[in-house]
């Protein structure tokens, strides 16, 4: 019994040395800080809900409309430029044929000038009929 009594006195002495009041004050400060942080986080989340989310939603809707418009433009360009009866394709074919004819004429002129360099000074010789 004495042994138990000595142990209890030792435990009580140690408990008397524990700064319970300081721990309580520190705990109260920590809880006050936590409450302020939670209040600030709540205000931030409210602001995000009220201000940021509607703007983000509007931006996404604008992006969706832009993508839809771009799809329409690409589809139109596809039918105008790449379709089997596309007008731009016909015009491009005609232009390439003109470029080919011009290249052929320039090649013929270069060949003629190579054979007859004096024609630059005297002109083209008259051919006998």
C-alpha positions as CSV (number, residue, x, y, z in Angstrom):
1,X,0.0,0.0,0.0
2,X,2.8,2.3,0.8
3,X,4.4,1.6,-2.5
4,X,1.2,2.6,-4.3
5,X,0.9,5.7,-2.2
6,X,4.4,6.7,-3.1
7,X,3.7,6.2,-6.8
8,X,0.5,8.2,-6.6
9,X,2.4,11.1,-4.9
10,X,5.0,10.9,-7.6
11,X,2.4,11.0,-10.3
12,X,0.6,13.9,-8.6
13,X,3.8,15.8,-8.3
14,X,4.5,15.3,-12.0
15,X,1.0,16.4,-12.8
16,X,1.5,19.6,-10.7
17,X,4.5,20.4,-12.8
18,X,2.5,20.2,-16.1
19,X,1.7,23.7,-17.3
20,X,-2.0,23.0,-17.9
21,X,-2.9,26.7,-17.9
22,X,-0.3,27.5,-20.6
23,X,-1.4,24.5,-22.7
24,X,-5.0,25.6,-22.4
25,X,-4.0,29.1,-23.5
26,X,-2.0,27.8,-26.4
27,X,-4.9,25.5,-27.4
28,X,-7.3,28.5,-27.3
29,X,-5.0,30.5,-29.5
30,X,-4.7,27.7,-32.0
31,X,-8.4,27.2,-32.1
32,X,-8.9,31.0,-32.6
33,X,-6.4,30.9,-35.5
34,X,-8.1,27.9,-36.9
35,X,-11.5,29.6,-36.7
36,X,-10.1,32.7,-38.5
37,X,-8.6,30.5,-41.2
38,X,-11.8,28.6,-41.7
39,X,-13.8,31.9,-41.9
40,X,-11.3,33.2,-44.5
41,X,-11.5,30.0,-46.5
42,X,-15.3,30.2,-46.4
43,X,-15.2,33.8,-47.7
44,X,-12.8,32.8,-50.5
45,X,-15.0,29.9,-51.5
46,X,-18.0,32.1,-51.5
47,X,-16.2,34.6,-53.7
48,X,-15.1,31.8,-56.1
49,X,-18.7,30.5,-56.2
50,X,-20.2,34.0,-56.8
51,X,-17.5,35.6,-59.1
52,X,-15.1,33.2,-60.6
53,X,-17.3,30.3,-61.5
54,X,-19.8,32.3,-63.5
55,X,-16.9,33.9,-65.4
56,X,-15.3,30.5,-66.1
57,X,-18.7,29.2,-67.2
58,X,-19.1,32.1,-69.6
59,X,-15.6,31.6,-70.9
60,X,-16.3,28.0,-71.6
61,X,-19.5,28.8,-73.4
62,X,-17.6,31.4,-75.5
63,X,-15.0,28.7,-76.3
64,X,-17.7,26.2,-77.3
65,X,-19.2,28.8,-79.7
66,X,-15.8,29.6,-81.1
67,X,-15.1,25.9,-81.7
68,X,-18.5,25.5,-83.4
69,X,-17.7,28.4,-85.6
70,X,-14.3,27.1,-86.5
71,X,-15.8,23.7,-87.4
72,X,-18.3,25.5,-89.7
73,X,-15.4,27.4,-91.4
74,X,-13.4,24.3,-91.8
75,X,-16.4,22.5,-93.3
76,X,-17.0,25.3,-95.7
77,X,-13.3,25.5,-96.6
78,X,-13.4,21.8,-97.2
79,X,-16.3,22.0,-99.6
80,X,-14.8,25.1,-101.3
81,X,-11.2,23.9,-101.6
82,X,-11.2,20.2,-101.5
83,X,-14.5,18.9,-102.8
84,X,-14.6,17.2,-106.2
85,X,-16.4,20.2,-107.8
86,X,-14.7,22.8,-105.6
87,X,-14.4,26.2,-107.5
88,X,-11.0,26.9,-106.0
89,X,-9.8,23.5,-107.2
90,X,-10.8,24.4,-110.8
91,X,-9.2,27.8,-110.5
92,X,-6.0,26.3,-109.2
93,X,-6.0,23.7,-112.0
94,X,-6.5,26.5,-114.6
95,X,-3.7,28.6,-113.0
96,X,-1.3,25.6,-113.0
97,X,-2.1,25.0,-116.7
98,X,-1.3,28.7,-117.5
99,X,2.0,28.4,-115.5
100,X,2.9,25.2,-117.4
101,X,2.2,27.0,-120.8
102,X,4.3,30.0,-119.7
103,X,7.1,27.7,-118.7
104,X,6.9,25.9,-122.0
105,X,7.1,29.2,-123.9
106,X,10.1,30.4,-121.9
107,X,11.8,27.1,-122.5
108,X,11.2,27.4,-126.3
109,X,12.5,31.0,-126.2
110,X,15.6,29.9,-124.3
111,X,16.2,27.1,-126.8
112,X,15.8,29.5,-129.7
113,X,18.2,32.0,-128.2
114,X,20.7,29.3,-127.5
115,X,20.6,28.3,-131.2
116,X,20.4,31.9,-132.5
117,X,22.0,34.3,-130.0
118,X,22.4,36.9,-132.6
119,X,18.7,37.3,-132.8
120,X,18.8,39.4,-129.7
121,X,20.7,42.0,-131.7
122,X,19.3,41.6,-135.2
123,X,15.9,40.1,-134.5
124,X,14.2,37.0,-135.7
125,X,15.3,35.8,-139.2
126,X,12.6,35.8,-141.7
127,X,11.8,32.3,-142.8
128,X,11.5,31.6,-146.5
129,X,8.1,30.3,-147.5
